[in-house]
Amino acid sequence: MNMRRATVTIPDDLEKELELWLSSQTAPPSLAKVMQSALRRFLAEEKLEALEYRPPRGAFSVSPAARSSGHTDVSVEHDAHLADRD
C-alpha cells in the first residue's frame, strides 16, 4: 500500500491538548495513526453532511394513544400519524 506523506502545522494550543491526551494513554498511538483517524472521521462526517444527515436532537419517544382512540392503522401508517403530531 502506497502512503502519501504530508507536513501538518499544528497550533500550539492543539499541540498541548494532543500531548496531554497522548500522555494519558496506556499505549499511546503514533501521531500518524492519530492524524489518519482524525482524517477518516472528518471525511465520514463530510459524507453524512452531504447527505443532509442531522443527528438526533434528543431521545425519540412515542406517546401511546389512549384506549379506543379510533386509530386502527397506526402500526401500518405510523409515518403519517407521526407527521400529524404538533
TACOR-V180916 format. One record per residue. N is the residue number from 1. PSI is psi in degrees with one decimal (* if undefined). Layout:
N & PSI
N & PSI
//
This chain:
1 & 125.7
2 & 140.1
3 & 137.9
4 & 136.0
5 & 146.2
6 & 146.8
7 & 128.2
8 & 134.1
9 & 124.8
10 & 127.1
11 & 154.9
12 & -43.6
13 & -37.9
14 & -37.5
15 & -41.2
16 & -44.1
17 & -41.9
18 & -46.2
19 & -40.7
20 & -45.0
21 & -45.6
22 & -39.7
23 & -19.6
24 & -7.5
25 & 138.5
26 & -45.3
27 & 85.1
28 & 136.7
29 & 163.7
30 & 158.4
31 & -36.8
32 & -43.2
33 & -39.8
34 & -45.8
35 & -40.6
36 & -42.7
37 & -44.1
38 & -41.0
39 & -40.4
40 & -43.9
41 & -43.9
42 & -47.2
43 & -37.3
44 & -42.2
45 & -36.8
46 & -39.4
47 & -44.3
48 & -40.5
49 & -38.6
50 & -29.0
51 & 5.4
52 & 35.5
53 & 133.8
54 & 124.7
55 & 153.1
56 & 144.8
57 & -15.5
58 & -177.9
59 & 142.1
60 & 129.5
61 & 145.5
62 & 129.0
63 & 126.5
64 & 146.1
65 & 150.2
66 & 153.8
67 & 143.8
68 & 42.8
69 & -14.0
70 & -7.4
71 & 115.1
72 & -3.0
73 & 16.0
74 & -38.9
75 & -25.7
76 & -41.6
77 & 38.3
78 & -38.6
79 & -42.2
80 & -41.3
81 & -40.4
82 & -33.9
83 & -27.9
84 & -11.8
85 & 146.9
86 & *
//
